[in-house]
Amino acid sequence: MPHPTCTVPRPLPSEELDRVARELAEADAGTPHATLVRVRPGPTGPVIGRCSLPAGVHPADALIGQVVPTDWVASGVVAPARARSLDVPDDPGAPTTVVMLVGRDGHATSHALGVDAIEAGGEPPVGRIPDLLRRTLGLPTAPPGTSAAEWWRVCWLDALVAAAAADPDHRPEPERPLTSTLPVDLVQALVDEPGLCAVEGWTRMRQLAAEPEAPAAPGPAAVRRAVAPHVEPSVAAWMDDGCFSRWLLGAVPALDELLDLASALLPPEVVDGLRPMAVGHPPDPADPADPPEGEPAPHPGRGGTDAPR
């Protein structure tokens, strides 16, 4: 007897998914909490499945690791938000309701109630929530928009700021600014595997983060320890490289914020020496000195577009 086959519903047409986004925003106008939604075709139109989240629960925390069953053709979020004008300093913003939906065919739509600039059917949304919605459907996300060196700069500067906050007299060693803040095993790992600071470094980092057991080798174990507080192994396996990169970068302060903190804690001359490494400026061609032994060379500056924090 042949095995029964599972019929996968056809995705909703893009125009219909856009219409669902508008209707959800109108129906949930003024909602004080976020709701996860799923969409599937029905005999008289789209069927909406809803799961209201408790107050204070961020939709990212509820989406991460989820797998949407195949009978649902779209995954989405409805949430309260504030629409702020970029032209008005300190604009408190007007309350609005935002909807993001992603279909199994990859069509993504978003709509903010009463905000002309965010209209369903416009530019696809970008950021951690759209990434997570795509992963709930098993869809790939956009590739990493920056090299993994961005993450290691954040780790280094964050450790430096923490050390300076704990001890006002702390200063990075001028000749070895990384080894004076980062664990020695981690610095050695970055020296031994230069690819960890390249775009493809995200793949290696995610592989290490996704292993059920910590690696025995000191270098890979140090890389995993740096990532472990921000993503569990099962979640790293569920993500792809683009989602993983934006999740990690969104979980830590931006480099500019850390530089501001460093400026408040360290003398100006020290901060001036840190800034080129923090932003990844390449060496001056007139002074092509090698980096100090045991220090990975600074990677050239950011590439691509930063994901929203």
N, C-alpha and C positions, 0 to 999 in steps of 0.2 A: 504494500500500500504506500503510495507516495506521501512524503511529508507535506503537511499543509504549508502554503506559502503565505508570507506576510506582505500585505499590500501597503506600500508607503504612499500616503496622500500626496497629491500634487501640490507644490507651493502655491500660495495665494499670488495672484498678479500684483505687481508692484503698486499699481494705483489703488488696489483694494487694501493692501497693507498700510499705505499712506492714510487712507480714509479711516482705518481702524485706529491709527495713532491719534488722529484728530478727535475721534469720538471718545477714546479713553481719556484724553486730557480734559475734555468738556465734562465727562461724567464724574471725574475725580477732582474737579476744581476745588481748591481750598483744602485738599486732604492734608492732615497733619503728619502722616507717616507714609513710608514707601510700600509699594505693592509689587510683587513679582507676578507677571502675567505670561500665559501661553495661549497660542491661537491655533485652531484647527478648523478645517472646513466642516460645515454642517449642512443639512438638507435645505435650510432656508437662509443660510449665510454663515459668516464666521462664528465659531463658538469660542468664548473667552474663558479661560481658566484663571483664577485669581488666588493669590496667597498673600494676605496682609501681614506685614512685618510688625513686630512689637515696636513701640516707641523707642527711639535711640539706636535701633539696629540698622546699620548701613547696608544698602542692597548688595554691595560688593562682598560683604561677609556672608550673605545668604546665597549668593550665586556661585561662589568659588567651589569648585569640585563637583558641581551638579552635572548630570547628564539628562537631557530632556528626551523622553520616549519618542520613538519615531512617528507616532500618530499625531504629534503636535508639529506644526509646520513653521512656527515662529516662537521666539523667546524674547521677553521684554521686561521693562521696568517702568512703573509710574511713580514719581516722587515729587515732593515739594521742593522748590528752589527759589532763588532770588535772581531777578534780572537786573544787572547793574550796567550803567553806562560807562564805557571806557573814556568818555570825554569829560566826565564829572568826577573830580577827585573826591575820595571818601564817600562816594555814592552808596547809601545803605541798601539800595535796590528795592524793587517792587516784588512782592510775592507772586509766584507763578507756579504752574504745574507742568512738569516736563515728562514726556514719554519717549522712550527709546525702544525700538523693535528691530529684530534681525530675523530674516527669513532663512529657511534652509537653502534657498538658491543664492544666498549671499547678499540679497538686497537689504540695506539698512535704512531706517528712517527715524527721524526724531521730530518732535513738535513741542514747542513751549507755548502754553496758552497766553494769548495776548501779546506775544513777542514776534514781530514781523520777521526779524532776522533768523528765527529758528522755525521754519515752516516745513511740515511734512513733505517729503519728496525732494528736499534740497540736498546740500552736501552731506555725505554720510558722516555720522558722528565719529569722533576719534577720542580714544582715551581708555582708561582701565575698565569702565563699565561696558562699553561696546566690545572690548576684547573678551571679557568674561561671558557676555551673551553669545558671542560667536563660539567660544569653547564649549558652552552648554549644548550646542548643536553639533559639536565635532568639526567646526569649520576652522580653517587657518586664519590667523590674524596677520596684520601687516608686519613685515620683518622689522627687527630692531632699528630704531632711527639714529642710534649713536653707538660708538664702540663700547665694549665692556670696561675700557679704561675710565669711563665716566663714573662707574660704580666704585672702582678702586680709589679714585680721587676723593669721592665722598667718604668712603670708609676711613681713609687716611686723615682727612681734614676733620671729620667728626671725632676721631680718637684724639687728635691734637687739641681740639676745643675742649673736650672732656678733661684731658690732662691739665690744661691751663686753668680750667674752672676749679679743679680740685686743688691745684697748687699754683698760686699766682706767680711763683718764681720759676715755673717750668718753662723751658725753652727747647725747641727741637735742635738736635745736633746739626750744626751748619753743614758738615760734610755728608751726613746720613740722615736727612730729614724724615725718610720713611721708616728706617729701622728704629728710630727713636720713639715711634708711636705705634706702628703696626707690629704684630707678633713676628718674630724672626722666621718661623716656619712659613708664614704667609708671604713675606717678602721673598724668601728663597723660591717659593712656588712660582711667583710672578717672574723671577729671573730665569728659572728652569723652563717655564712654559710661556714664552713671550706672547703666544696666541691668546692667552687669557686676557690680554689687554686690547685685543682686536675685536672686530665685529663678531667673528666666529667664536670669541671667548664666551659669549652667552650660551652657546650650545654646550660647551665643555662644563660650564658652571651648572647648567640645568641638569646635565647628566649626573654630575656629582651630587647635586641636591636631591635627585630622584632616587638614588640608590637606597634600598631598604636599610642597609647597614652602612655605617661610616667606613670609609676606606682606611686601610692600615698604614699606607704611606703617609709620612708627616705632611708633605706639601698638599696633596689632594685633601687630606683631612682638615688642614687649616682653611682651605678654600670653602669646604662644606660648612665649617664652623662659622665663617663669616656670613654665609647665606641663611643658615638654619633658623635664626630667630625670626625671619621674615616669611618663610614658606616651608610647609611640611613636605616630606618626600612624596606622598601620594598626590599632593597638589602640584608639585613641580612636574611630576609625570603627566598630569592632566593638562598642564599648560603646553604651549609651544614656545619657541624662542622669543618671538615678538611680545607675546603676553607676559612671559617671564621677565623680560628686560624692563618693560614699563611698570610691572608690579613692584619690582625691587626699587626702581628709581622713585616711584611714587610713595614708597614706604619710609623714605629718609628725607631729611632736609635738602633743599637745593644747594648747589655750590655757592651761589650768591649769598644765601642766608648764612651759611657756615663762615664765609669770608667776613661778613658783617660781625658775626660773633667773635671771630678771631681778632678783628680790629678792635673790639671792645676789651679783649683780654690780654693782648700781646702788644709790645711796643711797635710803633709804626715801621721801624727798620726791619723788624722780624717779619711783619705782614708783607712788606714790599718784597722780601725774599721768597715768601711762600706763594704769592699770587701767580707768578708764571707757571709753577708746577700745578697749581690748583685748576687753572683754566687750560692747561695743556698746550702752552705756546711751544712751537718747535724751537730748537737751538738757533742762535744767531749764526748765519752762514760764515760770518767773519771770525767766529770763535767756535769751531766745530769740536769742542772738547767732548770726550766720552763721559757718560755719567759715572759717578763714583762706583767703585767695585761693590757689587752686591745690591745696587739700586737699579730697578727697571727704568729705562729711559722714558721721559714724558711722551705721551702719545699726542699727535696733532689734535687740534681742537675738535669741537663737537661737529657731528654730521647729522643731516636730516632735521626733523622737527621734533622738539621736545613734546612729550605727551603731557596733557594736563595733570597737575598734581592731585 
